[in-house]
Amino acid sequence: MRFRHISLIVAQALLFLSSMACAQSSEERDLLKLLQTTQAAAKKSSYSGTFVYQQGNQIRTSRITHGFDGDAEVEKLEILDAKPREYIRRNGEVSCYLPDSKVIQIEKNLSQEEFPALLSENVNLLPESYYIKKAQMSRVAGVECQVLNFQPKDALRYGFRLCVEKNAGLLLGVQTLNPRNEVIEQIAFTQISLGDVDKNRLKPSYTNVAQWKTENMTVQANVNSGWTVKNLPSGFKKTLETKRLIPISANVANAEQGQAKSHQVVQMMFSDGLSTISVFVEPNTGNRTEGSLQQGAMTIMGKRSGDNWVTVVGEVPNAAIKQVMNSVQFKR
């Protein structure tokens, strides 16, 4: 009789735990569905607005116009501070307009990792690295949005607070939080309009651009350079590897004769679905000083590796950058 009573208690406990697991899994599925909607909204909906990016003591303002016609995604990003410039992206091709020098730089095979399209294709992996919870409703730029809190499961990434528009799911604002829950970086719309945009607003703002100089930046995507990161922080997966040729002047005499040379830069990008880390490898030219620099949530570290120079950049704590830097290696 006593054994039967204990068995009943155990069975009830297991049933309770099972129901809790189902409830958690259902909540997790709802959150992932919302995040997938947010990821798609940034790429497959039309909107325009102005947003402000605060990193440490630096503040930058940009204007974005985004259109999607069911076939092509077109986006115009205007930088409103310092020297004027704007970027027009059509799917994976980006044209950068530099009015001061009347130059258009074109790069192909680029991935979209900019606000509001911050969530990567690894969005389904986010629960591996973060505890994700819905919080209160809030407002950004006068638009109601759902707050989502991302608490990191280790010390190799920061926490985040996202604000997602309640209907279309567009990401309206992001705050990056340190372990003390202090905001160390943030980006948010100050004005936003959702819905169709005038296609003329997706064209360059400058006139006579046909007469500007065009520079085609050679980018090879989906390459296997031989460089690898042996010890990635948990949850991070490689999302991109490219090679690009960066033109540099050989010397003053050659530059005057219009001659130039270029060197190859390998970039590997890793993401846990929200945080990103990039590794750049290039020839070690000139006198460089090894070390690191931090601005807001961004950490940059540079180091020699044989005849090469390795730079690791990411909006992650210094410990994660150091772990990546110490495990970059070349496999023949």
N, C-alpha and C positions, 0 to 999 in steps of 0.2 A: 504494500500500500504506500509506504514511504517512497519506494523507488518510482512508483507510478506518479506520485505527486511531484517529485523532482523532475521526472521526464516531461511532465506537463509544463512546468515552469520553464525548462530549457526550450521546449517547443514554442512556447509563447514568446520567449526572448528572441529566438531565431526568426519567428514570424515578424516581430516588431522591427528587427534589424533589416530584414528583407524588404519590408514596406518602406523603411527609411531610405534604403539603397535605391529603391525604385523611384521614390520621390526626388532624391538627389539627382538621379540619372535623368528624370523627366525635366527637372529645372535646368540641368546642364544642357540638355537637347534644345530647350527653348532659348537659352543664352547663345548657343552656337548658331541657331537659326537667325537670331537677331544680328549677330556679328557677320554672318554670311550676307545678310541683307545690307548691312552697312558697307561691306566690301564691294558689293555689286552696285550700290547706289552711287558711290563715288565715280564709277566708271560708266554706268549705263543710264544715267539720268542727266538732265540739263539743269544748270544752275549758274548763278553769277554772284559775286560778292567781294568784299574786302576783308582780309584777315591780318592779324598782327601776331608776330612771332617774337617772344621774349626769351632770350638766352643769356643768363647772367645779367650783366648790366647793358646788354645790347638789345635794341628793339628794331625790328624790321617790319615794314608794311608792304603788302602785295595785293594786287587785284587779280581775281581769277574769273575767267569765263569758260564754261565747259558745256559742250554740246555732244549729243549722241543721236545718230539718225537710224540706228538699227544695224548699220554696217560699219561705220567709221566713228571713232572717238576723236574729237578735236578739242584741244584745250589751249587757251591763251593765258599766260601768266605774265603780268606786268609788275616789275620791281619799282616801287614808288619812292624808295630812299636812295641816297647817294647817286652814283652814276646811273642814268636811265638805261634800261635794257628790258627786253621782253623775250619770252620763249613761246613758240607755237609748236604744239605736239600733235601730230596726227598718227594715231596708233603708236607704233614704236619708233617713229622718226621725230627728232626734235630739232627745230631751227632756232638758233639764238641770234637776235638782232641787236647789234651794238652800234647805236647811232653816232657816237663820238668818232669812231674809226670807220663808219660806213662798211661794216663787215657783217656777213651772215655765216655763222658756224653751224654746220649740219652734222648731226650724229644719228646713226641708225642703231636698231637692235637694243634700245634702252628699255628698262622696265620702269613702271610707275611706282615710286615709293614716296611720293610727296603728299602733303596734306591737300585735301582730306582723304586721299587714298593711302593711308598709312598701314592698313592691315594687309598682310601678304597672303599668298596662296596657302600658307601654313596655318591659317586661322583655326583649323580643326585641332591643331596641336596646342593651342593656348592653355587648355586646362591642365596640361602636363607641367606648365611652368608657373601658373598663377591660380590663386583662388579668386573666382569671379563672382561678384554679387551685384544684384540690382540695388540701387539706393533710391533717393528721393527724385522726384521730378524737379527740373530746374528750367532756366531760360538762358539762351545765348543769342545776342543780337535781336532780342525781342521775340525769339522763336522758342516754343516749348520743346524740351528734350528730356530724355531718360538718362540719368546718371548711372554709369557702370564703374564699379571699383575693381581694380586689378591689384591684388596683393601678391607679391612675388613669393615663391616657395623656397628661394635660396637668396644668398647675398650677392649673386652675380648678375642681378638685373634690378631695375628700379620698379617702383609701383606706379600705377597710372590711374587717372580719373578721366573717363571719357563721357562726353555728352552727345547723345545720339538723337536726332530729330525723330519725334514720336511716330510720324506717319511714313515718310519716305525712307527713313533710316539713315539719312546722310549724317556723317560725322561733323559736328559743329564746333567742337572744342576738345582739347586734350591738355591735361596737366600731368607733369612728371614729378613724382614724389620721392624724396629720399627716405631712409629708414626711420627718420623722426617725423615722417608724414608732412614734411615741409615742401612747398612747391619750389622746385629748382629750375623749371622750364615750363613754358606754356605757349600754346598756339590756339587762336580762336577767331571765328568770324566776328567782325564788328558790324557788318551789314551783309545780308544774304537774301537772295531772291530765288525761289525754287520754281522750275517750269521752263518752258521753251525760251531760248535766247535768239536774238537777231543774229543771223549768220554773218552779217557784216562786221559784228563785234569780234568775230574769231579771226579776222584778217589783221595783218600788221598795221600798227598805228602810223607808220612812217610812209612818206611818199617817195617815189622814184627808187624803190629798193631794187628794181631790175638793174640799176647801174652800180649797185654796191658789189664789193668783192665777196665771192663765196668761197669758203674754206670747208672742204669735206673732210671731216674727222674720221679716220679709218677705225672702225670698231668691229671686231670679230666676236660674236656671241657663242655661247655654249661650247667653249673650247676646253681642252684639257692641257693645261700648261705644264703640268708636272709638279707645280707647287701645291702644297696641302697643309691643312692645320690638323695636327695629330690629336690634340686634346681640346676639343670645343667644350664650352659650358653646356651642361645638359639642356636639351630642348631646342638647341640651335641646329638648323639644317642649312646646307648650301642651297641658295636660290638662284645664283647667277655667277658665271665666270666669264670674263671678257678679256680681250687683248685690244689695246688701242695704241696707235702711233701718235705721239705728242711731238709736233714740230718745234725745234729749238734752233736758234742761230748758231752756226758753227763757230764763228768769231766775227769781229767787227768788220774785217775786210770782206769776208764772204757775205755778210749780211748786206753790206753796201752793194755787192754785185748781184744781190737778189738770190743768192744761193743759201740753202738751208739743209739741215739734216734733222732726223727725228730719232727718238728712242722709244722703245716699247715699254708699256706699262700694263702689267697684269692686275686685274681686280677680281677678287672673290668676295661675294656678299653672302652673309649668313643671317638667318632670321629665326626667331622663335614664334613668329606670327605677329609680333608687335615691335619688339626691340630688334635693332639691326647692328651688325658688326661688319665692317668692310676691311679687307686686307689688300694693300697695294704693294706690288713688287716692281722695282725699276732699277736700272743700272746706277751704281753709286758714283755719281759725278759731283765734283765740287767739294768744298769743305762744309760738312754738316755736323751738327752737334746732336748726339743721342740724348733722348729725354722724353718727357711727356708734358702735356698742356691740358688743362681742364677749363671749360667755359660752360657754365650751366650744367646740363646733363652730359654734354659732349666731352669725351676724352680722346686725345690724339697722342700716339706714341710712335717715335721713330727710332730705328736701330739698324746698324750694319749687319749684313749677313753675307760674308765672303765679298764678292765683287758687286753685291746688290744692296739696295736700300729698301727696307721694309717699313711701311707705315700702317698702323692699325688705328682705325677710327670707329667710334661707336657711342651711342647714347646709353652706355652701361657703366657701372662702377669701374674704378681703376683696376680692381682685382681681376675682373673678366678680361679687360684689355691686356693685362700682363700675362694671364694664362694663355691667351691666344698668341701673343707675341713670342712667348717662350716655346711654342710648339709649332711655329711655322717652319716647314722644311721642304726641300726639293727632292722628289723621287725620280730618278732617271728611268 
